[in-house]
Amino acid sequence: MSTQVSSLVDLAGDLAGTYRRTASSGATVDPAIADADLAAVQRDGYVILPDLLTSTELDEVREAIAPYLDRRGRNNFEGHTTQRVYSVLNKTSSCDRIADHPRVLAILDRLLMPNYLLSMLQAINILPGEQRQMLHCDDSFYPLPRPRAALSAATIWAIDDFTADNGATDIIPGSHLWGHEMPADLDRKPVVMSAGSCVFFLGTLWHGGGANRTQGSRLALTAQYCEPWLRTQEAFALSMTKETVRRVSEDIRRMLGYSIHPPFVGQVDGMHPKRLLEDD
Ligand SMILES: O=C(O)CCC(=O)C(=O)O
C-alpha cells in the first residue's frame, strides 16, 4: 500500500458523520482468552473452541436447517454425497449466534481490519459414504502469492459430534505458513470435537471435509470472514432482505456490508449504506 493510500485509510478512522463505526461484541471477551486463542491460531493455523453452543441451541439449528437439506452437491468440491444450504440468515435466525459469536469475533478483531465482512455462512451435511473432500485453502481464490498473511478466516461448527470416522474436517496443522508446497493426504488430521464446539482457522490453512464411513450424517455450519476490502464469497449485499438486515445483530449487520471500509469503500450513492435502512 502506498503512503498516500494508507494515510487515506487512516484518515480519522472513519469519515462517516451519522453512522460511526460500531463496537464489536468481541470486546466483551476476556482479552487474555482472546490473546491466547490468537496465539494458537498464529502458531498452528487453527484453534478449537470447545462447547460454545448449548444443547437447546443445537436442537434449534438442527430443526431449522432440516427442511433445507433436500438436495446434494453439484460437483466434487461441494461433494455429491453432501448437502449444502446457503443464504442461511434469510432462512432462519437460529444460526445468528454462529455468525456473531463473541469468542470468534474477538479473534477476528485482532486478525483483520475493522469492519471485516462475513464472506459465507453455510450448512454442510456430510452423508454416509461421502469421500474425503479435496484439500484446499479458503482464501486461495484471492490471487496474491504465498506465503502471506491470511486475508480471511473460517469457523466450522460441529452441530453433530465430529469423529475421526463421520466426516470431521481434516486440517494440515502449520500449513498456513507454507508457500507453494502441496499437502499430502497422509498429513490430514481430523478435528475431533463435540457438538457445539468450533474450529477457527486461517484462510491460508489447508483443510477439507473428511470421509464419512459411518451410518449417520455429520451436520456442520461454516461461517467465513474476510478483510473489508475484498469481495465476499456470498454476495450478501445483494441477497439479504431488508427484513433480515433489520433483524440481525449490529455485529452481523456490519459484517453484511452495512459498514464502510474508510474512507468510502462500501458507500451507496455517496452515503453510508445504513441510510438504506431509513427509508421504509
Ligand atoms: O465440511 C467440512 O468439514 C469442510 C468443508 C469445506 O472446507 C468447504 O467446503 O470449503
The ligand as a Tripos MOL2 file, in Angstrom:
@<TRIPOS>MOLECULE
LIG
   10     9     1     0     0
SMALL
NO_CHARGES

@<TRIPOS>ATOM
      1 O1        -17.3630  -29.6890    5.7660 O.co2     1 LIG1
      2 C1        -16.1900  -29.5820    6.1030 C.2       1 LIG1
      3 O2        -15.7400  -30.1390    7.1010 O.co2     1 LIG1
      4 C2        -15.2420  -28.7140    5.3270 C.3       1 LIG1
      5 C3        -15.8470  -28.1780    4.0550 C.3       1 LIG1
      6 C4        -15.0010  -27.1580    3.4030 C.2       1 LIG1
      7 O3        -13.9040  -26.8710    3.7820 O.2       1 LIG1
      8 C5        -15.5410  -26.4560    2.2220 C.2       1 LIG1
      9 O4        -16.4910  -26.9260    1.5950 O.co2     1 LIG1
     10 O5        -14.9690  -25.3800    1.8730 O.co2     1 LIG1
@<TRIPOS>BOND
     1     1     2 2
     2     2     3 1
     3     2     4 1
     4     4     5 1
     5     5     6 1
     6     6     7 2
     7     6     8 1
     8     8     9 2
     9     8    10 1
@<TRIPOS>SUBSTRUCTURE
     1 LIG1         1 GROUP 0 **** ****
